[in-house]
Amino acid sequence: MPAHCAAPGAISLYLDVLSTTLSVTGPIFLIVLLGLVLRRTGFIDERFSDVAARLVFSICLPVLLFSTISRTEIDRTLSPGLFTFSLLATLLAFALAWLLARGLQPRIDRGVYMQGAFRGNLGVIGLALCEAAYGAAGLALASLLMAGMTVLYNVLSVFILSVYASRQLAWQRVLLDTLRNPLIIAIALAALLSLAGMRVPEVLLAAGDYVGSMALPLALLGTGASMSLRSLRSSGRDTVLVVLMKAAVIPVACTGVALLLGYRGMELGVLFLLFVSPTATASYAMVRAMGGNDRLAANLIMLSTFACLATCSVGFFWLNTRFPL
């Protein structure tokens, strides 16, 4: 093909990939930004954010996950190898975060820094990105991976915060909170029904669709409403390093290993989108419960949300260009 014909074709390909990327990350960024604007203009307040958060995590999101997974043929959607890899990649992220944290000061904050670097916001940003990219199939796969990763996140977070924090947290309490987590319960029940071949009545699934459809938009609005632009101005060098680790180093490392192991298509894309998700909001509550630097934890959440949405767009664009998803 002549060079003058190949160039327009390449440009058209890049524009198509760019359009796909923006269609995945753009709406999520805009809804988060809308939440920030509504909070700063006084249209919504802290009480709205608190009520919305309880509604999302206690009812809407569990219903969304249950209705999605109960319709899914798990044995065809999730391979044991992929599930195992997601857990091993989480351990890799934890190890990379620990290597970085060894050089950060003060020592008592290293556990907070580590949790901010490896623990992703899978339940909101991760699921929203996967649904936007791959629809119900991506949401189902991400939900199943999230179940194992969330449990591992909790165990690793308590371990590392206990190493560096001034106050210990009982492991029994963490285990009980994990078992009572509405998201974990919804995923487990739906998985059992799916594996047993039992069908949920359509009228319940239809009602669940209405309730579940509110989950991600409300959660994203709440994410934006809880942001503080002040954290951008008050961040120090160590905070910036940790955010770069969360937004770039860890997702690149984990996705790179997945590529070497032969993962492609939706599996590769879902892995990338989960690991590029910003610091989990649950990390703040755990740091506070253990007497750690909760202000630092909040800053890491805010900064990583801005940074990860940007690097997510770049990374997803690159993956679509080199390895069409």
N, C-alpha and C positions, 0 to 999 in steps of 0.2 A: 504493500500500500504506500503511495507517495506520502512524504513527510507532511505536506500541506493538508492532507486529508486526516492523517493520524492525530495531529494537534487538536483540531476541533473535537474529534472523538474523545480524546483524553480529557479535554476541558468539560465536555458534556458529562463524562463519567464522574469527575470530581464534583460538579454541581449537583448531580443526582445524589451522591453520597453525602454531600453537605446538607442537602435538603432533608435527607433521611435523619441525619444526626440532629439537626435543629428540631425536627418534628418529635424527637424523643426527649431531648434535654430542654428545649425551649419552653414548652408549657409548664414544666416543673419549676424552672427558674422563675417564670412569670408569676406563678401562684405563690411561691415563697416571697417574691418581691411585693406582691399585693398584700400579703399578710403584714410585712414590714411597714408599708405605707399606711394601711388601715390602723395599725397600732400607733404610729407616730402622729396621725391626724386625729386620734381619739375616737375613731369610729368603733373600734373594738378595744377592750381593756384586758387587764390581767385576769379578771374573773371569767371573761369569755374564754380566754386561753386555757384556764384551768378546767372549766366545764367541758370544753371541746376535747381536751386531752383525755379526760376520764371517759367521755362518750366514745372516742375513737378506740382506745386501748381496751376498754371493758366490753364494748358491744360491737361497734361497727367493723373494726378490723378483724376480730375473731370470726364474725359472721361471714365477712368477705373470704377469709382463708378457708373456712369450713365449706362454704358453697362451691368454691373453686376446686379444692382438692377432692371433695366427695364426687365430683363429676369426672375426675381424672383416673386413667388407668395407670396406677403408680408403677407397675412392673414394666410398662413401656416408656414412661416418662423419665424415671430416675433409675440410673444404673448404680449398683453398689460401689463401683469404682469411682464414679463422679462424687458420690456422697463422701467416700473415704478421702478423696483428694481435697474436697472443701475443708475437711477437718485438719488434714495435714498442712494445707496452705495457711490455715488460721494459726497453726503452731509456727509456721515459717514467719508470718507477720509478727507474731509475738516475739520471736527470736531477734528479728531485725529491730523491733522497737526497743528491746532490752540492750542491744549493742549501742544504739543511739543514746539511750538514757544514761548509760554509764558515764558519759562525759558532761551531763547536765547538772546544774546547781540551782538551788540547794539540794542536798541528797534526799531530804524528806519529801520533796516534790517529784522524785523520779517515778514513783508508782503512778501518780496522776498523769505525768507526761506519757508514760507507757500506755496507759489505758486510752488516752486520747489518740495515740498513734495507731493502735491495732484494732480497737473495738468500733465496728461500723454501725451506722444507723440503718439496719436491714429492714426493720418493720415499717419504715416510712419512705425514705428516699430510695433505698434499694428496691423495694417492691414496686414503687411508682415507676422507676426507671425500667425495670424488667417488663412491667405491664405495657408501658408505652412502646417499648421496643418489639415485644413479641406477643402481646395480647394475653389471652387466658393461658396459653401454653407456657409462656415465659413466667407468668405470675405463679402458676402451679409449681413449676420447677424451682423457682426462687423460694417459694414457701417451704418446700420440703428440705432444701439445703439450709434454709434459715433455722429450721428447728434444731438441727444438730449444732450449727455454728453458735446459736444463742446460748445453748447450755454450756458450750466450751468457753464462750466469752465470759460468762458469769464465774466459772471456776477459775479461769486464768486471772480475771480482774481481782477477785478476792485474794488469790495467792499473792499477786505482785503488790497490791495495796497493803496487805498484811506485812510484807517484807519491809516496806518503807514507811508505813503510816505510824502515827503516834498512838493509835487505838486499834485494837483487834475487833474483828467482826466474826460472830459465831458461824461456823460452817453449816450447822444445822438450820439456821435461819435462812441462809442462802439457798440451801437445797429445798426447803419448804417453799420459799418464794418462787423458785424456778418451777416446782411442780404445780403451784397455784397460778402461774402465769396464764392469763386467758388465751394468749396466742399459742402457747405450747399445748394447752388443753384442746383448743379448736383443731390444731393440726393433727394431734394424736387421734382424736375421735374420728375426724374425716378420713385419715389414713386407714384406720381399722375398718371403717365401713367400706371404703374402696377395695381394700384387700379381700374383704369377706364377700364382695360382690353384692352388697346390699344397696338398694336404691332409695334415695331420699325422695319423698313425695314432691312432685313438681310445684305444688302450691307453696310448699315451704321454701323450695329453692328460689321461686320467683320473689317471694317476700324477702328472702335473704339477699337477693340481687339489689333490691331497692335500698335495704339498710346498708349493705356493703358498699354500694356506690358512693356513699357519703364519706367513707373512711379516709381515702387518700387525699381528696381535696381539703377536708377539714384538718387533717394532720399537717399538710403542707402549709396551710394558712397559719396554723399554730406555730409551726417552725419559724416562719417569717416574723410573726408577732413577737416571738421571744428573743429575736436578735437585737443586738446592741451595736450600733456603728462605733460606739466609743471603744469597743474592744479592738477595733482595727488600729486605732491610734495609740492604744496603750500596750500593744503587744511587743514583747522583747525578742531578742535574737533566738533564745531557746524555744520560745513558743512558735516562731516562724519555722524553725527547723523541724519541729514535731509536725506541724501542719503540712509541710512539704513531704515528710515521710508518709503521712496519711493520704495525701492527695496524689502523690506521684510515685514514690519509691516502692511502697508496698503493693499497689495495684499493678505496677509494671513487673515487679518480681514474680508475683503470684500468677499473673496472666502469661508471663514469659515461660514459666515452668509448665503451665497448662498447654501452651503451644508445642513445647518440646515433647510432651507426652501424647500429642496427636489430637487434642480436643479442638473442635472446629464448630462452626455454625452457632446454633442457639446455646449450646452448652458453654462454649467459649465466651460468648457475649454475656450470658447471665453471670458467669464467674467474675468477669471484669466489672460488671455493673455493681455486683455485691461488694467486691473488695475496694472499689473506688468510692463507695458511699462514705459520707462524712462521719465524724465522731458521734457515737450514739448518745442521745439525750439521757439515757438511763445511767450513763457514766457519772453524771452530776450527782444524782441521788446516792449512788454508792460511795462516792468520795465524801459527801457530806456526812453520811452515816458512820463513816470510819474516822471522822475528825480530820480529814485532809483539807487541802487548799481548794475549796469549792469555787472560789472566784476564778482560779486558774482553769479549773475544769469547764466552767461556763465559757470562758474566752476561747478555749480550744474547740468547743462545739460550734460557736459562732463563726470563728475564722475558717474552720475546716469546711463548713457548709458552703461558704463563698468559694473557697479554693477548689473543693471537690466538684462542684457543678461546672467549673471552668475546665478542669483537667478531664472530667468525664466527657465533655464535648470533644476535646482534642483526641483522647484515646479511642472513643467510639468511632470517630471519623477515620482514624488510622487503621483500626481493625476492619472497618468496612471497605477501605481502599485496598489493603493488602490481603485480607482474608474475608471475602464477602460473607456476611452473616445471614 
